[in-house]
């Protein structure tokens, strides 16, 4: 007996296409966040960790939302051509990419140690003191 809503296993329906695109978008966010974390840790040279984190924070939530839309609008279960499996994968990858992207963004924003409670923040200094510290002439 054949199910009335069943689709061939390799047939590309529009729902499967949207689910696959959202999963790829979320995966791109995970990759961008992972590379940004590696740059922050000093394992990779070149590129900007902050830019990679921002790319991850844009791509991952968009992929997660599209995956959630696919999951919510799916009429049947797995194998019905509604893209349910791809939507779930996109949703999970989107959450992971967003978390990693936020972590990379926070780590890339830390220039040095954060002062503890009761300590005054260190002064960055004026242009004169910075120039003199670099070997320039103090005025």
N, C-alpha and C positions, 0 to 999 in steps of 0.2 A: 504494500500500500504506500502510495507516494503522498507526501504532505502537499497541500495546495499552495503553500507559501514558500516551499523549499526552492532554493536556487542552486544551480550547479556550483560545485566547490571552487572552481576557478573563474567563474563569471564575475566581471567587475561591475557592480551596481553603483549607482550614484552615492548611496549611503556608505558603501565600502570605500569609495574614492575619497569622500570627505573624512572618514575615519583614518584612512591611511595618511592623508595630507596632514591632519591634525597630529597624528602620532609622529610623523617626521618633523613637524614644527617643534613639538615638545622635545624630541630627541636632539634637535639642533640647540635648543636651550640648555639641555643637560651638558652637551659637549662644550658649548660656550662657557658655561659656568665652571666646568672642570678645568678648562684651559685657563680661565681667569684665576682660579684658586692656585693652579700650578705657577702662574706668573707672580702672584702675591708671595708665594712661598720661596720664590727664587729659582725654581726648577726650570723655567723657560725664560728665554731672553726675547726681547722684541715684543712689540704690541703693548697694549695698555690694558691692565687688569680691570680698571674701572669700566672701560668701554665694553669689555667682554661680559662683565657682570650686568651691565645695563641691557645688553642684547639678550642675555638669559632672562632677565626680569621682564622683558617684553615678549619674547617668543614662548616661554614656558607657560605663562598664564593664558595666553591666547590659545595655545594648543590644548590646555586643560579645559578651557571653556568650550571649545569646539567639540572635544571628546565628550564632555558632559552633555552637550546638546544632542549628540548622536546617541548616547546611552538613553537619555530621557525619551527621545522620539522613536526609539526602536520598537517595532510592532511585535516582533517575535524574539525567540532566543537565539542561541548560537547556531550558525549554519543556515539562517533564513535569508541572508543577504542584506541584513540591516546594518552591518558594520559594528555590531555590539562588541566584539572582541577588540577591534581596533580602537573603539571609543574608550574602553576600559584601559587599554595600554596608554593611550594619549592622556587620559586623566591621571594615571599614576606617574607617568614621565613628567607631566606638567607640574605636579606637586613637588617631585624631587628636584626638577630644574629650578623652580622658584626658590626652594629652600637653599640650594647650593648657590644660586645667584645672589641671594641676600647675604649669605655668609661671605662670598667673595667681595661684595660691595662694602660690607662692614670692615673686612680685613684690609681692603685697599685704602680705606679712609684713615687708618691709624698711622700717623707720622711717627709716633714714638710712645713712650710709656704714658699712661693716663695718671694724673696726680690722684693720690689717695684722699680719703676724707680728712679735712683739716689742712691740707696742703694747698698752697696757692699755685695756680697754673704758671708754667714758665713763660717768660716774655719771649716773643719772637725776636725782638730787637729792632733797632732803627736801621735805616739804610746806611748810616755812617758806621755803626758798629759791625754790620754785616760786611761792608766793603773793607773795613780794616781787618777783619778776621780772615778775609780771603787774600790778604797780601796787598790790598790797596792802601792808598795814603789816607790817613785819618785827617779830617779837616778841623 
